[in-house]
């Protein structure tokens, strides 16, 4: 939702600039004509000259306005296309993730059912030792497949769990170390906006890196009243970071960076981006209380 509002805000600002420029030119031309009519004793020939001059000045103003309008129209079209492509990619990834999750759940249910069926048969045959071994095997299997908690904050835990699953789907090695303060006063919208955009940028960087061994590392710590976030991910070495983007998807990634920077700024924090050729490092600091 924030990226959409940011997109609309940029369009409104550009439209305001265009309208202001056109109105300024029209006002200047009107004041010039008014001055000549009011304070000069014109002959009929002078009036004709003013009309011709006004026409001459109006033609380039018209073409400038038309050029700016066409340029902005093409720019808006490109932004809309980029945004729609980003949405389609996100929707496809989400669909793949849901299908994979459904498949894993079905496999786990089938495995559990098979274990319980076998356990029931062993108990009926009074093979208690074999039943005990089967229970141990099933316990180990359950421990390996059960939901893993990454931190005590439920919102951040769900975000990381979801992005970890997305990384698994894209063959990205994901690792994280999360250490949060006991009392963290960051509202849910701030947490969601910050970590979703950050992890999305990291995943996009990995998928567009062209490398084989993809990775994404996330660490969260705190010092004093500030939360310290660091993420390192694979990056395309042929693309140089220019703050606007390090990825081909300049629109969505650029908005992601802007949202993160604005979030940090509102919490008395800062962002530091490092291009290390084959890796990209994001360091974010913001006040959590």
N, C-alpha and C positions, 0 to 999 in steps of 0.2 A: 504494500500500500504506500509506503514512503517513497519507493522509487517512482511510482506512478505520479504522486503529487509533485515530486521533484521535476519530473518530465514536463508536467503541465505548467509548473511555475516558470521553467525556462522558456517555454513557448510564449507565455503571457508577457514576460520581460522583453523578449525580442519584438513582439508586436507593439508594445508600448514605445520602444525605441524607434521603430519604423514610423509609427503615427506621430510621435513627437518631432522627428526630423521633417516629415512632410508638412506638418502644421507650422513649423518654424520657417520653412521656405515660403509657404503661402503668406504667412504674416509679414515677413520681410518684404515680399513683393508688393503686398497691399499697402504697407506703410510708405514704401518708396513712391508708389503712384499717388497716394494721398498727399504726400509732401509736395510733389510737383504740381498737383492740382490746386493746392491751398496757397502756397507761398511763391509761386512763379507766375509771371504774366505770360501765358503761353499764347502763341499764335496758332492758327489752324495747322500750320506745318509742324509746329512743335508737338501738338497733340498726336499727329500722325506718327511722329518719331517715337513718342512714348508707347503708342500701341505696338509699333514694330519691335521696339526694344523689349516690351513685355512678352511679346510672342516669341522672340528669339531666346529670352531667358526661360520661358515656360517649356520650350521643347526639350532642352537637356534635363530640366527638372523632372519632366514627365518620364523620359527614358531612364533616368537614375532611379526614380520611384518604381518603374516597371521592372528594372533589373533587380532591385532589392527585393521586390515582391516575389519574383520568379525564384531567386536564390533561396529565400526563406521557405518558399513552398517546397522546393527540392530538398532542403535541409530537414524540414518537418517530415517529409515522406521517408527520407533515409532513417530518421530517428524512429518513426513508427515501424518501419520494416525491421530494424535492429531489435526493437523491443519485442515485436511479435516473434522473431526468430529465437530470442532468448527465452520467451515464455514457452515456445514449442519444445525447445531443448529441455527445459526444466520439467515440462509435463511428461515428456518421454522418459526422462530419468526416474521421475516419480512412479510412473506406470511400471517400469522395469523393477524398481525397488519393491513395489507392492506385490508383483507377481513372484519375485524371488522370496519375499517374506511368506507369502501364502504357500509356496512350494516347501519351504523349510518347515513351516508349521505342520503341514500334512505329513512330512517325513518323520518329524518328531512324534506326532500322534501315532503313526504306524509302528514306529520303533517301540514306543511305550506299550502299545497294545500287544505287540509280539512278546515283549518281556513279561507282561502280566499273564498272558496266556500260558507261556512256558513255565512261569512260576507256579501257576495253579496246578498244572500237570505234575510238576515235581512234588508239590505238597500232597497231592492225592496219592502219589506213589511212595510217600513217606521218605523221599530223598532230601532230608533236611540240609545236609552238607552242600549238595549241589544247589539247593534253593538259596542258601546263604551266599554262596559264590555269585550266583546270578544277581542277588540284591546288591552286592558290592559292585558288580559291573554296571548295573543300572544306576547306582548312585554316582559313580564316576562319570557316566554318560550324561546324567542330569546336571552335574556340576559344570561340565564343559559346555553345555548348551543353554543353560539358564540365563536370564537377563543379568547383565553385568552393570553394576552401578559405578559411574565414574566420579561422582561427587554427591554431596548432600543436598545441593540445590536441585529440586525436581525439574525446573524449567531447563536449566543448563544441561542436566543429565539427559533429558529427552533429546535436546538438540544434538549433543555429541553422539548419542547412541544412533540417531537417525543418519547423521553425516558419516559415522563409522560404517554403517551398513551401505551407504552410497559409495564410499571408498572401496569397500569389498567388491561391490558390483563392477567398479571400474578398474579393478586390479591395482589399487593404490594402497601402499602400506601405511596404515594409520597408527599413530601412537600419541598418547597424551599423558600429562601429569597435571592434576588439578588440585590446588590447595587454596581453599577459600576461607575467608575470615568467618568467625562464628556468627557475627551479625553484619549482614550486607544489605544496605538500603538502596539497592539499585532496582527500580521498577521493572516489572516484567517486560513492557515494551522496549525498554533500553537493552535488557539482556538479549531479547530475541533479535532485535535489529543489529546489535553489535556482533554477536557470534554467528548468526546466520549469514550476514554479509561477509564476514571475515572468512568463514569456512568455505563459502561459495567461491570466493576469490581464489582460495588455495586449491580447491578442486578444479576450477577452470584453468589455473596455472599448470596443474599436473596434466590434464587432458590435452592441452595445447603445447606441451613441452617437446613432444617428438622423441622423448627418451623412453627407455625400456623399464628401468627400475624406478618407478614412481613412488614418491613418499610424501607424507604430510605429518609434521610434528607440531603439536600444540602444547603449550605450557601456560598455566595460570598460577600466579602467586600474588602475594600482597606485602606491602611495606608501609607501615603507618596507616594513613587514611586512603592510600592509593592501591588500586588493583593493577597488577603488572601482567600483561598478556604478550606472549611471544609465539609466533607461528613461522615455521619454515617449510617451504614446499618446493617441489621440482618446478623448473622454469625453462622455457625455450631459450637457449643461449644466443640465438640469432636475433632475438627481439630485445631491444634496450628499453628499460623503464624510463619514461619521461614524465612521471607523476600522473599523467592522464590515464595511462594503461600500460600493462605489460602483455596484454592478451589481444587477439584479433577482435574480440567482442568489445570494442571501445566504449559503446554506450552503456551497457549494463555494468561492466567492470568499473568504468569511470564513476557511475552513480554509486556503486558499492563503496569506493574509496571516499567519496564525498560524504556519504552517510556516516561512515565510521569516524571520519575527521570531525564532522559536526557533532556527533555524539560525544566524542572525547572532549571537544572544546566546551560543550555545555556543562561538562563535569570537571572543569578546571584541569583538563589533561592535555595530552599531545600524542602525535603519531610519528613514527619514523619508519620509512620504507628503505630497504637495502637491496639493490640489485647485485647479486654475486654471480652473475653470468649463468650458471646452471641451476642456481637456487635463488629463491626470493624470500627475504626475511621481513616480517611485519612485527614491529614493536609498538605496543599501545599502552598508554598509562591514563587512568582516569580515577577520579575520586569516587569511592563506593559508599561514603557516608558523610 
